[in-house]
Amino acid sequence: MQSEQQAAGRADFSIGGFMEDGRFAVFMLAALLLWNGLMIALVAVPPAGGAVGEFASEFRKWCFRYDADTGAIDWTFTIPFFTAPLVLGAATIAVYYRQLGQVIRRPRTLSACVVAAVLVVGLAGAGLIWVSDAMPPIAQAHEPGASPPFPADKLRTAYAPPVFDLTNQDGEQVSLEKFRGKVVVMTGVYASCPHT
C-alpha cells in the first residue's frame, strides 16, 4: 500500500521514508563499496612521498601488518577490513531487495544517494589522513611521530584515596597506608574471589 506522497509522485523526506523506501540501502551499498575501494587503494598505493603516501604506508603497517622488508601483508589482519563490508552489503541486499529495484529506476534519487555516500566516505578518508602523523604539524598538536606532551600539571596528585584493606595473592591484608609515597598499581585481572 503506497502512501499519499508516493502516490502523488513526491519524495518522503522523513527519516522513516529514507529508511523504508530503499534510499538508505543504496546509500549503504555505495558507502560500503567506496569504503572497500578506499581499503584496496590503501593496500595498493605505492609507498610514495607526500601526506597520502605516508598515511597509506603507516595505515598498512598498523592495520594490515605490512612488512616493509618483505613487502608482505598479514592477510589475517587485512581480510576483516574487506569481509565486514561484504557481509553488511549482503544483509542490506537481503533486507531491501524489493526497495532497491524501485530506487534504481529513479536516476535522480539513485544519484543523490551515491553522491551522499561519496561525500561521507571522502570525509571519513580525509579525517583519517588529517588525524594521522602524515599531516604537517600545523594540523596537529604535536610534531609528526612525536608523543604528545605529558600533561603533568593536569594530574590529580593531591587526590586522597579512601581508606580500605585488600587481600593480596598471598592472603595477606594490604592497605595503601603501607605504600605511602610509592607508586601503587592495582589490578583485578588475575583475582579470584573465594571468600565472597
Buried (B, 14 or more C-beta within 10 A) or exposed (E): EEEEEBEEEEBBEEEEBBEBBBBBBBBBBBBBBBBBEBBEEBBEBEEEEEBBBBBBBBBBBEBBBBEEEEEEBEEEBBEEBBEEBEEBBEEBEEEBEEBBEBBEEBEEBBEBBBEBBEEBBEEEBEEBBBEBBBBEEEEBEEEBEEEEEEEEEEEEEEEEEEEEEEEEEEEEEBEBEEEEEEEEEEEEEEEEEEEE
